[in-house]
Amino acid sequence: MKLQIQYIWSALVMLPLLFASCDEWESISDSKNITPLDVNINLDIKVENIASLSGLKLKLDDFEDGYHYFKEFDGKSVSISNVIPGIYTVSVEGLALDNEGAEYFMAGNEVNIALMKDQKDIKIDIQGLKVSPLIFKELYFAGSKPPVGFGYFRDQFFEVYNNSAKTQYLDGVYFGNLVPNIATKILPVWPKEDGIDYVYAQRVWKFPGTGKDYPLQPGESAVVAQFAVNHKLEIYNPNSPVDCSHAEFEFNMDNAKWPDQEAVTDMVHVFYDGKAEKGSIPQFLMSVFGPAYCLFQVPEGETYDPVNDEKMRTTDLSEPNSTTYYAKVPIKYVLDAVECVHNENMASAKRIRAVVDAGITWVGKTYCAEGVVRKLKMDENGKPVRRENGALIFQDTNNSTEDFERNVTPVLHRYDTGIPSWNLSYNK
C-alpha cells in the first residue's frame, strides 16, 4: 500500500526582510508589503507497508541567500508560512518502521525549486532504504602533497565497518563510484522510465569470495586501498599520512608502474564503460575533489550484470551521441552511500538522491592529507556507545553532513576497530 500525503504550505511572501533563520520564521508575519503565496507539496511514499511516518523532518533551504526553514511533523500534514521567495532545495527525511518492525531511512528531495508568486503544486517522491549493517567508516580521497610535484593520490582508501550485532560477509558485496565524478549543478539526464529507482555508476567492483570467505565480526572493518603500499616511503611520498601495506583489499589496475601489492586480495572488477575490462587508462582514481560512493548487495535469487544486460546500463541522454555507458544500480540494492563534494557551498549541487544520502560531506581542499571519518554514537554522558562484545557503534542517520567529522588526518582501523582474522599481514 502506497501512502500519499499532502503538505500545504501557505507562504506569505515578504520582500523587505534582511534575515530569517530556522528559529525565526514565525516572526516574519510582522513585516509589511506582503503578498500571499500558496504552495502545495504532495509527497508520494514509495515504500510499501510503512506503518508509521512519525518523526519525519521537513526542510526548505535557500543556500544562495541563506534562508532556512525547518519543521517536524507527525506524518499527516504540516504548514509553513512566511517563506521568503527564492530558489530552494526542498527535502524530507527521517526514520520509519514497516509492519514487520524493519527500520528505514525515508527521504526525498527536489533541488532548484523556484518558490515565487506563480509557483504551483510540487510533488516529491519519498523512498526508503533499510538501515544497513555495513557502512563506510572512513574515506580518504583528497590525496597528499609530495616534496616534489603537484599532488599524490595513490594513497586513497576507504574503510567498510560492520555496524551491526551480527556477523556480516563481504563476499559479493559491490562497490560503485557514482556519476557525475564531481559535484555539479549540471546533472546528467537519465532515461525517463528509470524514474527514481536508480543511482548510476561510472565503475563497479565487488568484493571477492564464494559466500563466507570474508566475514566481518561486529566491530571489525576492512580497508580497500587504491595502492596497498606504505606510502610514507621515500619512493612514494614521505608526506603521505598513511601506510596501506596491511590493507585488506586493493584496486589492482594491472599497471606495471604501480604493480599488484600484497593486500589480502584484490577487488574484482565488474564494469567500466559497458565492459568487464578495466579500460585503457591503467589507474582507478577517485576524485580528489570529492567522489560519491555506494556499497550495494544483490538480493538472493536476483542477478546483476550491467555488462550483458542492456537494461542495467545507460548513456547520459543529455549527450545524444554519447557512447559512454554507466551502470544502473537499483536503489533497493544500496547498503550505504556517501556523497563527497568540493566544499560546504556545494549543497545545491547534489548528484545522488536523498534516499541514499540526504546530506554531503567534504574536506574543502585537495592534496591536503585530510579525510572524513564517521562519528561515534555517544550516550547521554558523552561516552561512546558499545555493543555487548565491546564493538563501537557509529552514527548512521543517512545524512553525511551530520554523520561525518571532516578534515581529519586519515587513519586505517581508527579507534582500534577490529582487524579481520583472515588478514594475516599483521602477523608477518
HELIX and SHEET records of a PDB file:
HELIX    1   1 TRP A   25  ASP A   30  5                                   6    
HELIX    2   2 LYS A  192  ASP A  194  5                                   3    
HELIX    3   3 GLU A  310  MET A  312  5                                   3    
HELIX    4   4 ILE A  331  TYR A  333  5                                   3    
HELIX    5   5 GLU A  344  ALA A  349  5                                   6    
HELIX    6   6 SER A  400  ASP A  403  1                                   4    
HELIX    7   7 ARG A  414  ASP A  416  5                                   3    
HELIX    8   8 LEU A  424  ASN A  427  5                                   4    
SHEET    1   A 6 GLN A   4  MET A  14  0                                        
SHEET    2   A 6 ILE A  34  ILE A  45 -1                                        
SHEET    3   A 6 ILE A 122  LYS A 130  1                                        
SHEET    4   A 6 GLU A 103  LEU A 115 -1                                        
SHEET    5   A 6 GLY A  86  ASP A  98 -1                                        
SHEET    6   A 6 ILE A  50  SER A  52 -1                                        
SHEET    1   B 7 GLN A   4  MET A  14  0                                        
SHEET    2   B 7 ILE A  34  ILE A  45 -1                                        
SHEET    3   B 7 ILE A 122  LYS A 130  1                                        
SHEET    4   B 7 GLU A 103  LEU A 115 -1                                        
SHEET    5   B 7 GLY A  86  ASP A  98 -1                                        
SHEET    6   B 7 LYS A  57  ASP A  62 -1                                        
SHEET    7   B 7 TYR A  67  GLU A  72 -1                                        
SHEET    1   C 7 THR A 265  ASP A 266  0                                        
SHEET    2   C 7 PHE A 249  GLU A 250  1                                        
SHEET    3   C 7 SER A 221  ALA A 225  1                                        
SHEET    4   C 7 PHE A 157  ASN A 162 -1                                        
SHEET    5   C 7 LEU A 134  TYR A 140 -1                                        
SHEET    6   C 7 GLY A 371  ARG A 374 -1                                        
SHEET    7   C 7 PHE A 404  VAL A 408 -1                                        
SHEET    1   D 2 GLN A 168  TYR A 169  0                                        
SHEET    2   D 2 PRO A 215  LEU A 216 -1                                        
SHEET    1   E 6 VAL A 268  TYR A 272  0                                        
SHEET    2   E 6 TYR A 198  LYS A 206 -1                                        
SHEET    3   E 6 TYR A 174  LEU A 178 -1                                        
SHEET    4   E 6 ALA A 292  PHE A 296 -1                                        
SHEET    5   E 6 VAL A 334  VAL A 341 -1                                        
SHEET    6   E 6 THR A 361  TRP A 362  1                                        
SHEET    1   F 4 VAL A 268  TYR A 272  0                                        
SHEET    2   F 4 TYR A 198  LYS A 206 -1                                        
SHEET    3   F 4 TYR A 326  PRO A 330 -1                                        
SHEET    4   F 4 ARG A 313  THR A 314 -1                                        
END                                                                             
